[in-house]
Amino acid sequence: MLKTRAALIGCGGMARNHLNQLLKQLDTTDIVALCDPQPEALAASAQKFSDAGLMPPPTWVSLESLLVDIGSELDAVFIITPHAFHHDQTVACLEAGLDVLLEKPMALNATQALSMIETRDRTGRLLVIAFQGSLSPEVRMAVKLLRSGELGPILTINAVAWQGWKDVTTGTWRQEPALSGGGFLFDTGAHMLNTVADLAGEPFVEVAAWTDPQGTPVDIIGTAIGRLASGALVTFNACGDTINVCESDVRVFCRDGILQTGIWGASLRVQRRGETQLRAMKCPPSLGVWQQFLAVRRGKMPNPSPPEIGLRMIRLWDALHASAQQGGQPVKCEMG
């Protein structure tokens, strides 16, 4: 099988985290280019290759020049840049004939998301949003189990995410609203919103939310409640100002069982009626979002994280943000 020739667009800290997994997949992937306007980011990512005993790939400081120089030689790109850049960069890569794996959140607003979907449809290229939850074997198995009806109807869902996000993002673009589009609930919390929506499998019809910026320009802590089309109830709790950890817990309470996972997947436990405790379910191993992207690209699995789910998450965020701006007033959701 021919290797996928890929470029990494954005070489910050999150990109380097992804490189830890990408460099385990060199049997399927050639990373032939790095692109970032910051020399120090390029150097830090190049060092990942050197540390692994590999020759670092060539670097570019602009996506435009990269596409002109080697766009025709690439198969795909992984875009890991500040949220405000996602729309224009994704559109440029799709129109250049490349398949795209795009970090979350997909865009700053629904208008941008719809534009990206139109470009995907017009170019016929693949666009996958890098939601670890939707792309994880654990959440895919959880969705299959919930849809089977084995656990009975969903009654409530409780989701919690916590991280020392405020401290680690101080002074970075993640606390600049024009670049980030939001704070903890739109950044790390985007995974929570998406995974809950994925597990629920039905639209939110109404939400109410409260957020607190904790002296910053963006939301840092927040809580929300929501009602699904079936009447099932959902709670979200996002704390971005705690100790230096990054953890989560999602529990789905059904009439005949309880399901527990995380906002990124990684584990899956189930307790059925008559059982005394949650039991781990065996799921296929995964090397992360790039491995799943390649499986979709090669036709081995349907796309579990298309741009339509990115749009769904943005519309849920929009409703939560609107409610928080109104002091927790309930807001109807546009989820179509």
N, C-alpha and C positions, 0 to 999 in steps of 0.2 A: 504494500500500500504506500502510495506517495505521501511524503510528509506535507503537512500544511505549513505554508510559508506565511509567517505572521509578523506583524509589527506591534510593539507596545506603545500606545499613545498616552503619555503621562507616566512619569517615573518617580512619583512621590512615595511617601511611606506605605500607602495602601498597595501601590504597584509592586513595591518590593516584597510585601507580604504575599502577593499572588505569585511572584517569581519563585518563592520557596517551593510552590507546587509545580509551576510551569517547568522548572529545571529538572523535575522528575519525569517529564513527559517528552523527552527529546527523541524518543523512538517514534513519536507521532507528529512532532512539531519542530520546525526550524524557526527560531526567533531571529529574524534577519535584520531588525532595525529597532532602535529606541528613539523616542521623540519626546522632547520636553524643552520649554524655553529656558529652564534654569540649569546652568552648567553643573551645579552641585548635585542636583537630582539625577542628571545623566551619569555623573561620576559614581554616585552611590549605587545606582542600578548596575552599571558596568562592573562594579566591584563584586557584585553577586556572581557574575560569570567567572571572574578571575578566582574568587574563592573556591569555586567548583572545579577549577582546573581547565576552564574553557576560555576561548578567545572571545572577548566582548564583541557584540555586533556593532556596526557603524551607527552613528548618532546623527539626529537632525534636531534643529531647534524650532522648526515650524512644520505643521502638518501639510500645509500647502506645498512647501518645497519637497517634502518626502513623497507626496503623491505624484508630483511632476517627475521626480528623479527615478523612483522605483515602484510607483503605483501599479504598473502593468506586471510587475514581477511578484506581487503579493496575492495571497488568497484571502486573507482575513486580517482584522485588527482587533485588539482588545483596548478599548478606550477607558482610561482610569484617570479622569481629569476633574477639576472643579465642576459642580453641577451646571453652572451657567454656560459652560462650553459644550455640553452634551449635544444639544440640538444641531448646531452648525457643523460640528465635527462628524457626527453620525451621518447627516445628510451628505456631506462631502465624500465620505468613504463609501456610502451606498451608491452614490452617483458615479464613483470611480470604479464600480463593479466589484466591490469587496464585501464579504460577509462581516458582520460586526457583532462582537460581544461587548456590551455596554454596561458599565457600572451603574448601580442605582444611586439615587432615584433617576428615572429615565430622563426627566426634563424638569423645568421650573414650573410649568403649568400645562393645562390640558390642551391649549392651542398648539404649543410646541409638540406635545406628544402626538396629536392628530396629524401634524405636518410630517412627523417621522414615520407614522404608519402609512401615510400617502406615498412617501418616498419609497418605503419598503415595497409597497404594492406595485408602484410604477417601475421600479428597477428589477423586481423579481429576486432581490438578494435576501439573505437571511439576517434577521435582527433578533438577538437574544438578550434579554436583560439579566444581568448577573445577580439575581436574587438567590443567595445560597440556599435558602429554604426551598423555594420552588424547584431548584435544580438538584436538591439532595434526595438520595434514595429513601431517607427516612420520611420526609414529608410526602413524597410520591406514594409510598406505601400507606401512610396515614390517610391520605385522600382516598385511596382505593378502598381501604377498610371502612371509612366513614360513609362512602357512597354505596357500599354493599348493603347497608342496613343492618349489618350484624350487631352493631352496638345500639341500634335503635335511633330515633331522631335526636338531633342535637338540641339541647335545652339551654346551655350557657357555655360561653368560652371565656377564660380568664388568661390574659397575657401580661407578662411583666418583663421589662428590660432595664438593666441597670449598668452603669459605667461611670468611671471618673472622667467623663467626657468634657466637662467644663474646663478642668485644669489642663488636659492634654491638648485642647484645641484653642486655648487662649493665645491670641496673637497670630492665628492662622486664618485662611480664607473661610474655614468652616463657621466662623463667627461673624462673617461679613454677609449680611442678607442678600446683597446684590449678586454675590457669587454662589452662595449656598442655597438660597431660597427658603431657609428655615434652620432650626437648631437641632437639638438632640432627637426630637420626634420625627424630623424629616430626614435625618442622617442615619444613625444607627437604628432609630425607631422605624425607618422605612421598611426594614426587614420584618419588624413586628406587624406593621399594618398589612404588609403583603402576605405573610404566612398565615395570619388569622383569616384574611379574606380567602386565601387558597383553601384552607381547611373548611371554612364555612360553606364554600361552594354556592353561595347565593348572595344577592345584593344586600348591602346596608340600605335601610330606608330612612333612618334618622339617627343623629348622633348629638351628644352634648359633651363639651370639653372645657377644661380649665388648664392653663399653662402659666408658668412663672419664669421670667428670664433670669432671675437671680443676679441682677445687676449687669447683664450682658445685652447685646442687641438682638438676641435670638432666644427661642424657648429652650429652657434647660431641664425643667421638670414639668410633668403634665399628667393628667389623668382624664379618662374619657369613658363614656358609656355609649352603647349603640344597640340598635334593634335591627335584626335581620328581617327579610321579607317573610320568613316563616313565623316570626314572633320570637325566635331565640334571642337571648340577650348576651351582650359582649362587654367586657371591661378591659381597658388598657391602662397600664401604669408605667410611666417612663420616668426614670430618675437618672439624670445625667450629671449629678453632683454628689457622688458618693466615693467610696474608696477606689483605688486604681485597679479595678477589675472590669471585665466586660462579659456579662452573663445574661441569661434569659430563662424564662419558663412559660410554656403555653400548655394549658389544660383544657381539654374539651370534655364537657360533661354531657353524656347521652343517657337515655333512659335505661339502657342495659349495659353500660360500661363507661369507663373513663379512659381517655387517651392523653398521654403526656409527651411533649417533644420540646424543641427549642426554636427560636425564631430563625436559626440557621440550619435547622435539622440536627444532625450530629448524633442524636439518640432518639429512640422511640420506645415507649413503654405503654402497656395496656393492662387494664384490670377489668375483667368481665364480671357480670353478676355471679355471685357465689364464690368468687376468689377473694383472698384475704389481702392481697397486695398487688401493686403494679409489677408487671413482668416485662423484661426486655424482649423486644422482637428483633430477630436477626435480619439485617438488611444488607444488600450488596455493598461492597466497599466502594469508596469514591476518592478520586484525587482532586475533587473540587470542581469549580464552575467551568474551567477550560476543558476538562475531560468530557463533561456533559455537553458543552457546546459542540465539540467535535463529533460526539455521538449523534446529535441532532443534524449537524452538517452532513454527515455521511449516511443519513437515512436510517440509523439504527434505532431511533426513538422519535416520537413526535416532540415538538417544541413545547416544554412545560412552562416556559417563561417568555412568551412573545411580547411585543410592545403593547398589546391590548391589556396585559396585566400591569404593565407600567402605567398605563392610562388609568386603570382601575385604582391603583394605589394613590395616584395624584389626586383623583377626584375625592377619594376618602380623606386625604390630607386637607384638601381645600375645605371640605365640610367641617372637619375638626377645627381647622384654623379659624374659619368664620365664626364658629360657635365660641371659641376662646376669646375672639375679639369682641364678642357681645356678652362677655361675662358668664358664659355657660348656657346661653339660650339654645334650645334645641334647633337643629338645622336639618332640613330635608336633604337627602343625598342624591346626587346625579351619578348613577353608576352604569348608565347605558354605554 
